[in-house]
C-alpha cells in the first residue's frame, strides 16, 4: 500500500514538473504579443492600431486563426486540406497574396485587400462589412503576431507595366510561355489542376495543397483582374509550391501569359473568343521547346 | 395600517437590495468567467465560423450575418454548394427554452362570491402567477440546395407541441451572377432590419416588437403585422458588400394563415431599403425605410350565416411605414431605432376585417358568425358604418440599445411607445360606447435583460437568459367605476435558451 502511494506521488510530481513549462511557454508568447500591441498599419491616410482590433478579432477571426494567431483556432481541426485549406498561421509572417517580391513581407495594402476579398475555396469569407478603419486595425493586429515586422520592412511592390491590347498573336505567345515555364505540370494542359505533379503538391508545412483549377469558374485566390493574375505568377504565392516567375518571364511575356490563362478560364472573355476563332490547341508537353 | 405600509416598504426595499446584490455578484462572476465564443450549430457546422461572426448575439444578426443571409446563406467562397460538404452533414438545429417566469396582470375582472355563491357582481383585481414553464420548440433547417439556390424550413410548435410551419421558402440567389437579383417564394420573415424573428427577448410582451403588431382597440385588421412571417414572393437586391439593400415583396393579406382561407383575395406590398455608411472607429451605420401598403377583405360570403373561408371581398386598405436606424458606437454599444406611422381604413377601425376565426396554427374554424358575441364582424351587404367613424391612425417608435460586453454577454434595453393620433370612434361617433378617448389603446413598454453564453461550440449553443418587461396600456382594462382603465402588466423571466 505504501509503495503504491509513493509511486502515485512520484507520478504526480513528475506530471506537475512536466506541466510547468506549458503555461510558461504560453505566457511568453502572450508577453511577446503584448510587447507588439503598439503595431500600426498605414492605409492611405488611415492609421490602424493593433490594440483596437482585439474585439473584432475575437468576434470574427479567432475561431479559425486562434488566440495566438497560429492558425490553430478550434475550427481548424475540422478543415481538411486540400479540400479546405487550414487557416493562415500569422506568426510565420508568410502570405500568399502580395504585391511584393517572393520572400518579402506584404504591404499593409496587400493585407487590407485580402481581408475584404476573402479567399475562394477556403473558409475565409469576404470581410467587406468592416469599416476601412476597422480593417486597418485588423491589419495591424495581424502584423503584431509575427516578429518579422519588427525586424524587416515590407518589400517594394513589383512594377506592372500597362496592359497591352490583347491580340491573337499575344495569346499564342502566352501559350508558349505556359509551355516553357511548365505551368501545365501542376495546372494541367487544359488548366484543370490535373498536371503530373498536381497530386503530390504540399505547402511549406507539408500539408496537401491543390493547384488552381482554371476551368471550374472560381476566382483566383489573390484577385481576378488581369493585373491580379499578372501579380500572382510574378510574385508567387509564398508558402505554397507556386513560385515566382519574375526571373523567368519578361514583363511583356507576362501579359501574354495572362491573356492565355484567360482562355482556360470558365468565364467568358474576349481572349476566350479569340482562342476559339484561332482554333487554339492546348500545349503539348512532348513538343520540342518553341514548337507548340 | 401605516405600520403595515411601512413594513411592506421595508420588505420591498430589502428585497430590492437583495436582488441588486445578487445581480451584482452574478454579473461579477460572469464578467470574470467569460470564455472564448465558439460557433453556431446549423451554419457553423458547415462553415466553421463562430456564431459571433454572424450574430451580435444569437439570434440577432450583425452586419456580416445580414450579408450572409442576403447572399442566400452563402459565404460566396465557391464552397457553398452542399456537394462540398461531408455527406453526413444535415443542416438542422433545434431550439427550446425551459423557463421560470412571473407574470403580473393588473385590473382583471373577477367574479365575487358571498357565502360560497356568486354575487353576480365583479371586482377588479391584479393577478400574479409564477412558475416553471416551457417555450415552443423550433426546428430550423436551412442552407443551400445548390450554389445560389437556398432554402429554409422551420417547423415550430407551441408549448403544447402543436406544430405549424413558421417559415418555409426557396430562394434563387444571385441570378445571372448579380447580387441585385434574388427571388424568394414561400412564407418568410419580412425584410425588417430589426427582425422580430431574431429578437433577443423572450417574455410575452417583451418577446415581440409592439411597433410591429400594434392594432388600435376594436380594429379588425390582423393583416398589417410586419412582425409576423407572411406568404408571398420577395425580390431582394444588394450591393456586393451589402452597404445598399432594397427589397419588394408581394404578400397575401392573410397574416400567414394557410389554405387561402383568410384574406384570400387581398394582396399587400412590402418595400424596404437601406444604406450603410462607413463611420470609422464607430463602425458601419445604417439608415433605411420600410412601407407596407395593402388591402384585405372585410366581407366573407356566408352559408347559413357562417362565413365561408376563401370568399373574402370588399377589400379595404391599410398602410404601415417608417424609418429604421442602426447606430453603432464602437464594438460595444449600439442603438437600433424603428419608427412607424400606421393607418387603417375606417371599416377596419370598426372591427371588420377578419371574419374567419383562426385556430392559432394557421388553420381556420368557420363555426362562428357575427353578430354572435366574440365572433369577428362581417361586412355583409347593407352594413353601414356608424356616424363619426374614422380611419384610425397612430405613430410608434422602438428604441433598443445593446451593450455587448463580449460576444458571449449582451445587455439589452428596449423602450417602445405606440400613440394613437386618430381614433376610429371620432367626435360625434354614434356607435356603441360613443367617441373614444384620444389615448385609448396607447402602449408604453420597457424591457431590460441580458443573455450570457457560458460556452458555445460549433455543435450547440446555450444561453442563460434573464429579462424583465413592463407594459402599460391606456384604457383597455375593465373600469367598473374606476377613474382609469389603464393596465400595467409585468413579467420577469429566467431560463436556459439552448439549441443544438
Interface residues (C-beta under 8 A of the other chain):
Chain A: X52 X55 X56 X58 X59 X60 X62 X63 X64 X67 X74 X75 X78 X79 X83 X84 X116 X118 X119 X120 X121 X122 X123 X124 X125 X126 X127 X128 X129 X130 X131 X132 X133 X134 X216 X217 X218 X219
Chain B: X36 X37 X38 X39 X47 X48 X49 X50 X52 X53 X63 X64 X67 X68 X75 X76 X77 X78 X79 X84 X240 X241 X242 X278 X279 X280 X281 X282 X283 X284 X331 X332 X406 X407 X457 X458
